[in-house]
Amino acid sequence: MTSARRSSCGIGRIVEVKLLAASALLLAFVAGCSSTTSTPAPTSSVTATIGTAGGTVTGPNGVQVVIPAGALDGNTTIGIA
């Protein structure tokens, strides 16, 4: 009976260690995930008036919007944030 007792204790210990490891992994996964997302506020914004001749608006970090000639019916304010 002693050998049976040792075997069951060994198996129980293995299950306990596996459960502990699985719990630690789950906790690490949940802690790594964030339910809140935040969008950083733009550091600056640019606006320009573009007419029927077209033009280019260059915004923060070099982003560009190119408006081809004839795309707009008249003067229009274009903004990049």
Residue pairs with C-beta under 8 A, 6 or more apart in sequence:
42 60
42 81
43 60
44 60
45 59
45 60
45 79
45 80
45 81
46 57
46 58
46 59
46 60
46 79
46 80
47 57
47 77
47 78
47 79
47 80
48 55
48 57
48 77
48 78
49 75
49 76
49 77
49 78
50 57
50 67
50 72
50 75
50 76
50 78
51 72
51 74
51 75
51 76
52 69
52 70
52 72
52 73
52 74
53 69
54 66
54 67
54 68
54 69
54 70
54 71
54 72
55 66
55 67
56 64
56 65
56 66
56 67
57 64
57 65
57 67
57 78
57 79
57 80
58 64
58 80
59 65
59 80
59 81
60 80
60 81
63 80
65 78
65 80
67 78
